[in-house]
Amino acid sequence: MLKKNFLIIIIFFVLLFVNNKLVADANNIDTSFVNNNNKFAFDIFSHADNNDKNSVLSPYSISTAFVMAYAGAEKQTKKQISDVFYFDMNEKKALKNFKNLDIEIESSNNKIDIFTANALWIDVNWHFRNEYLQSCKVFNNAETYSVNLKNKKECSNKINEWVSKKTKNKITEIITPDDLQLARLVITNAIYFNVLWQNNFDEKQTKNAKFYLTNDKSIDVKMMGNNEKLNYYEDNKVQIVEIPYNGKSISMLIILPKSSMDISSDKKLFNITNYNKWNKNISEKKVQIYLPKFKIASSFDLNNTLIDMGMPLAFSKEADFSKITGTNDLRIDKVKHKCFVEVDEKGTEAAATTAIVMVEKCAARNIIFKANHAFVFIIKDNNTNSILFIGKVVNPNLQ
């Protein structure tokens, strides 16, 4: 049961989990880089929380877009971005880490529809260093489109068409014409994920059930049910169960707190240290699981969030992105992020996109796991340990 105004949290991560260091090294995956990405995932989730609303975001999409901006940053602007995102101060190494991780994500999951895409939309009336454009192409496979950003409607349509195509129409708009008023460069990332459960929930077992919003208030939701051997962890604060997707290279980790708490702001519980501990200690048990169906679509303007997290210079007239153009003439004007996730008896579909607009300066017992109140769940690809999505559900019936 929950106290009034208690949030039902769903943290939705798609990640690559390293089974051991030798596997990671063989695939050129820097485990400290992955752990740092996951630190950022918890940071951005706690700062960008939408209070009592359902929400989901993709820290991996945000980081991937920002590593391309980071590649063009210098001096204190570079340092602040590095501190917030935990990027290596050697930008070429940071870019290479993302390249290796993208390759690992897409190549190791042949039973899963998952891919990422990047693009640079550069103003034909502005000068850009070829070295910067080539670096983003080589390390991030970023497509470069020369467009006249003064034609705001035409360019926003092109960017949105690209986003819609890359997310299979799950996200159809990230940029408006007003977002391009002074734009010289737009950096975009998109990620799409669609996968079936290893063992589907039987649709005949889906029933109406109570989902508690507070101690005194509940709603009826469509609750799925299954009984199978699953990885499980429990302590005095949480129950955790891991549900594998087809092929078992990706799974969903669901974290159900045992007491009333505002999960999104409880940094003592939801942090990288506990997350790594939970993954380390989880083991196979027989579990009767109940999980509500849900669909979430979220939208974020991340300017103030990232400024509050410690990188105000990038948005100011003192910003230094001189490695992009060769002169100190750009700053970040807007950071926009949208994300979608849907979970049902068959599996999970998710998509996310990020746009950075840059402008000129002016065991034995049968365990019962019933997610009928606040819970956290994580979807992970069991090869490297990189967080791609994070979110929360306040009310499974809302979208």
N, C-alpha and C positions, 0 to 999 in steps of 0.2 A: 504494500500500500504506500501511497505517497502523500506528502504534505501539500497544501495548496500552492499552486504555481510551480510545482515540481516538473521539470522538463523530462520528456522521454527522449533520450539521446540515442541517435544511431550514428556511430562513426563508420563511415563506409570507406574502407581502404581497398584499392586494388594494389597488391604489392608482390614483389619478388623476394622470396625468403631463402636465404642461404642455408643449406643443410649442413655444410661444413666449409671451412676456409679453403681447403684444397679445390673444391668444386668452384668456389668463387674465383680463386686465382686462375684456374684453368680457363675461365670465361672472361678474364680481364676485368672483373668487377671489383672495384675498390670498396671493401666492406665499410670503411670509415665514411666514405662518401654516401653510401646508402643509409647508414645510421644518421648522418647529418641531414639528409633529405627527410627522414622520418621525424627528426627533431623539429624541423620547420613545419611539418604536417601538424603536429600537436600545437605549435605556436600559432599558426594561422587560424586553426580551428577555434582556439580559445579567444583570439582577438576579433575574429570576424563573426562571432556567434550572433545569431538572429533571435536571441532571447526565447520567447515562447512560440516560435514558429518552426515548422519543419525546415530543414536546410541540408544541403549537401554541396560540397565543393571538391575540387581536385587539386591538392597541393602539388602534385606532379606536373599538371598542366601549367600551373602558375610558375613553378621553378624552371620548367623547360623554356617558357617564354622569356623569363628574366635572365637566364644564362646568356641569351643572345643580346640583351641590353647590356649585361655585365661585360660581355666581350668588347664593348665599345667604351667602357667607363675607365676613368683615370683618377688617381690621387684619392682624396677623401670620399668622393662619390663612390668609387670602386670599393673602398674599405667599408663604407656603411652597408652597401648591398651585400658584400661578403659576410658581414656580421649578422645580418638578418637572415640570409639564406644559407649560411654556413658553407659558402662556396670556397674552394681553394683559391688563394690569392694569385696563383698562376692561372690566368683565364684559359689558356690552351689546355691545361690539365682538367679544368672544370668542364670545358666543352667536350673533351675526349671521354670523360666519365659519363656524361649524358649520352654520347654516341654509343658507347659500349652497352649501356643499360637499355637503350632503345632496341638495339640489335638483340639483346638477350630476351627482352620482353616478347618481341614479335617472333623470334626464331624458335623459342623453346615451348611455344604454345600452339602446336599445329592442330589441336582440337578446339581451339578457341578463336573467335573472331575478335581480334584486338589489334589496334594499330594507332600510331600517332602521326601527326603531320605538322609541319612548320612552314611559315611563309613570311617574307619581308615585302611590304608594299611601300616602294620608294617613290618620292615625288620626282617627276622628270625634270622639274625646274630647279632641282637642288643637287649639289655635288655630294657623292658618297665615295669613300675610299674603297677601291676594289679589293684590297686586302681584307677589309671587314666583311664584305659581301661573300667573298670566297671562303672565309673562315666559317661563317654560318652555314654555307652550302656543304662544305666538307664534313664538319662535325655535327651539324644538326639536320642535314639533308633539307635545308630551307630553300624553298622555291622563292625566286625574286621576281616581283612584278613591278615594272615601271609604269606608273599611272600619274595622271594629272590630279593631284589631291585637291586642287581648287574646284574641280567638278565634284562637289561633295556628294550629291545624290548618286551619281553614276558610280563613284568609287565605293561608297558604302554598300551599294547593291552588289558590286563585285566581291567585296570582302564577305558579305553575308551569304552569297551564293557559294563561296568557297567553304565557309563554315558549315552550311547546310549539307553540302556534298560530303564533307569529311566526317560529319556526325550522323550520316544517314537520316537526315531531316529531323533529328531529335532536337537540335538547336538551330533555329532558322535566322536569328538575328543577334549580333553582338555589338554592331556599330550603327549609330544613327548619323545622318548628315551633319547634325550639330556637333558631333564628336570630332569632326574633321575641319573645324573652322580654321585652325592655324596649323594643321598637321603637315609634317614633312616626311614622317616615317611611321608606319604601323607594323608592329610585330605581332603575329598571330600564331597560336598553337591550338591544335584540336586533338582530342583523344576519344576513341570509341571502343566499347567493350560489350560483347554479347556472348553469353555462355550458358549452357545447360548444367543443371546439377548432376553430380555423379549418380545419385539416386533421386529421382523426381519425388516431390510430394504428391501423394495420391489426391487428385482433385475431389474424390468422393469423401475424403477425410476432412476437407475444409469445411468448418462450421462457424456459425456466428458465436462469438465469445466476448466476454467483457475485457476491456482494456482500460486500465485505471489512469486517469489524468491527475487526480488528487486522491487523498484518502476518501473523500466523500463523493467524488464524481467519476463516473465511468461511461464509456460508450460501447456500442456493439461494433465489432470489426470482423473481417473475414480472417479466421485463424487457421493456418495450415498446421498439419501434424504429421509426425513421422517417428518411427522407433527403429534405431539402428546403432551400430558401433561407430562412435565419433570420438575425436580427440576432445578431452574435457579437462577443465581446471577449476578448482574451487578453493577459496580461502574465506576468512571471516568478513570480507567486504564484497566479493563478487563471485558470480558463476560465469564460466566462459565455455563456450562450445564452438568447435570448428567444423563447418560443413564444406566438404570438397565439391568442386565443380568437375565436369567431365574431363577425365585424364589426370585429375588430382594435382595438376601443376599450379592451380589457383584454388583458393578456398575462401570461405567467409568466416571470419571470427566474430562471434556475437558475445558482447560483454554485458551482463545483467547485474546491476548493483543490488545488494541485499537490503539496503536502507535508503531512506529518502535523502536526496542530495541534488544539488544543481550540478549535473555531471560536467557540463561544458566549462564551468569555471573552477572545478575541483582539480587544480593542477597537482595536488599532492597524490591524487589517485591516477589521473589520466596524463601520463607523461612517458617519455621514451624509456626511462628506467624500468617502470612497471610493465610497459609493453614488451620489452625484451625478456623480462622475467616470466611473464605469462607464456610467451612463445616457447621458452626454454623448458618450462615445467609441465606443459600440457601433455596428456597421455590418453590412450584409447580406453573408452568406457562404453557401456551400453547406456544409451540416452533416449528417453522419450522427450522429443522436442516439439514445442509449439511456437510458431512464428507468424506474425501477421503479414498479410500482403500489403504492399504500399507502393506509392509512386510519388516522387518528389522532383520539383523543378525549382532551382534557386538562381538568383541573380545578385551579384555583388559589385559595388564600386569600391575598389580597394585602396584608393589614394590615402585616406585618413588612417586606415588600418596599417598600411605599410609605414607611413610617417610615424605613427605611434609606436611601431615596433622598432624604430631606430634608424630610418633612412630618409630623413627630410631633404637632404641635399639634392637627391635625384629629381625632386619636384620643384626645385627653386632656381632662381636666376644664377646661382653659384654652381649649378650642376656641371660636371665635366664629363661629357661623352665625346671627347675630341677624337677618339680612335674610330668613330663612325664616319665623320665627315672631314677630319683633318683640322677643323677649327672648333673652338669652344662655343658652339651656337645652338645646341639642342638641350632640351630638358624634357622630362616626362610630364605629360599633361593629364593623362587618364590611364587607369588600369581597370579594365572591365573583365568580369568573369561570370560565366554561366555554366550550370551543371544540371544534369538530369540522371535519375536512377529509377528503375522499376524492378521490383522483386515479386515473383509469383511462384506457382507450383513447379514450373518448368525450369526457371533459372533467373538470370539477372541481365538486364540491359542498362548500360550507362554511357553517358557522353559528357564531355566538357570542352569548353573553349576559353582561351584567355587572349585579350587584346591589349597591347601596350601602345598608346598613342603618344608619339613624341613630336614636340613642336619647337619652333624657333623661340629663342628667348625674347622678347619684349618681356572401469573395474568390476567387481562381483555384483554389486547392488545395482538395481535398475534406477537410474537417476531421472528425476522429473525436472525438465527445464521448460518453464512456461513464461514466455516473454509477454506478459500481460501488464507490464509497467515499464519504467525506465530501463533501457538497455543500450549497450553499445555493440555494434558489430563491425567486423573488419573483413574485407575480402582480400585474400593474398595469393600471389603466384609463388609457389613454394620453391623458388630457385635463387632469388637474390635479396629480397627484403626491402622493397622500395614502395612507399605509400603513394597511391595515385588518386584516391578519392577519400573524402572524410565528410560526414554529415550527421544530422540528427533528425529524429521524428518526434514531433510533439503530439500528433494525432494521425494515426495511420489512414484515416478516412480523408484527410486533406491532401491536396496536391500543390 
